[in-house]
Amino acid sequence: MDILSIDSGVGQDFFSGLSDFRISTTFGRSIVSNQYTKVMKQVSILLIVVFSLSCSKAQKLKTADVPTAVQSSFKDHYPLAESVKWEKEDGNFEAEFDLNKVESSALFDERGTFLQEETEIEKSMLPSGVTNYCAQQFSGYKLTEASKIRDASGTVSFEAEMSKGKERFDAMFDASGNFVEKKVQPSDDEESED
């Protein structure tokens, strides 16, 4: 039986398992070792995860790439908006902009239907239930930003951005200041890759 042994020379990194890669030839058939199969499964899973994450991230757009209906609806809602930047996420279009020197964003579907707006507010403008909950439940974290969110039906909610070191998340609250959910944000390193 002939044995062909290949040493990848990669070292101690993720692909070091390939150093044991062996192909046995018996009666003209190649049989790949279990070690190689395990590594290939890991590589496949890694590629699927990376592809999924890259697809779920917001995609920056030029204004020319935003449907006319979306642009028109945005201009109708926010005629005084400045410094507009567009992103596409989950099939919807988000405009990030300044309105009266206040950081804001608005979300529209592909037909230009308004979905929601988010406006940065002073942390002191949050309902007391929000600040109390954050202080009690997220001790050790700092409240770094606050936003007021209004959806198309007029329902208001609040977002409190919490951080500790590189870890960040948004704590979401209803209009009365009751906790709704925690949304984990990508790290600065992940966002700067775009």
Residue pairs with C-beta under 8 A, 6 or more apart in sequence:
1 24
1 25
1 26
2 24
2 25
3 22
3 24
4 22
4 23
4 24
4 25
5 21
5 22
6 18
6 21
6 22
6 23
7 19
8 15
8 16
8 18
8 19
8 21
9 19
10 16
10 18
10 19
14 42
15 39
17 35
17 36
17 38
17 39
18 36
18 39
20 33
20 35
20 36
21 33
21 35
21 36
21 39
22 33
22 35
22 36
23 30
23 31
23 32
23 33
24 30
24 31
24 33
56 90
57 89
57 186
57 194
58 87
58 88
58 89
58 94
58 194
59 87
59 88
59 89
60 85
60 86
60 87
60 194
61 86
61 87
61 88
61 93
62 86
63 71
63 84
63 86
65 86
66 86
66 93
67 93
67 110
67 111
67 112
69 110
69 111
69 112
70 93
70 108
70 110
70 111
70 112
71 112
72 112
73 108
73 112
73 113
73 114
74 81
74 84
74 95
74 106
74 108
74 112
77 106
77 114
77 117
78 95
78 97
78 99
78 104
78 106
80 99
80 100
81 95
81 97
81 98
81 99
81 104
82 97
82 98
82 99
83 97
83 98
84 95
84 96
84 97
85 95
85 96
85 97
86 93
86 94
86 95
86 96
87 93
87 94
87 96
88 94
91 109
91 110
92 107
92 108
92 109
92 110
92 115
93 107
93 108
93 109
93 110
94 105
94 106
94 107
94 108
95 105
95 106
95 108
96 103
96 104
96 105
97 104
97 105
97 106
98 104
99 119
102 119
102 120
103 119
103 120
104 117
104 118
104 119
104 120
105 117
105 118
106 114
106 116
106 117
106 118
107 114
107 115
107 116
107 117
108 114
108 115
109 115
113 152
114 152
115 151
115 152
116 149
116 150
116 151
116 152
117 149
117 150
118 147
118 148
118 149
118 159
119 147
119 148
119 149
119 150
120 145
120 146
120 147
121 146
121 147
121 148
122 146
123 131
123 143
123 145
123 146
123 160
125 146
125 148
126 146
126 158
126 160
126 173
126 177
127 158
127 173
127 175
127 176
127 177
128 177
129 173
129 176
129 177
129 178
130 146
130 158
130 160
130 171
130 173
130 177
131 143
131 160
132 177
133 171
133 173
133 177
133 179
134 141
134 143
134 160
134 162
134 171
137 179
138 162
138 171
140 164
141 162
141 163
141 164
142 162
142 163
142 164
143 160
143 161
143 162
144 161
144 162
144 163
144 168
145 160
145 161
146 158
146 159
146 160
146 161
147 158
147 159
147 161
148 156
148 157
148 158
148 159
149 156
149 157
149 158
149 159
150 156
151 157
155 175
156 175
157 172
157 173
157 174
157 175
157 180
158 172
158 173
158 174
158 175
158 177
159 170
159 171
159 172
159 173
160 170
160 171
160 173
161 168
161 169
161 170
161 171
161 185
162 168
162 169
162 170
162 171
166 187
166 188
166 189
167 187
168 184
168 185
168 187
169 182
169 183
169 184
169 185
170 182
170 183
170 185
171 179
171 181
171 182
172 179
172 180
172 181
172 182
172 183
173 179
173 180
174 180
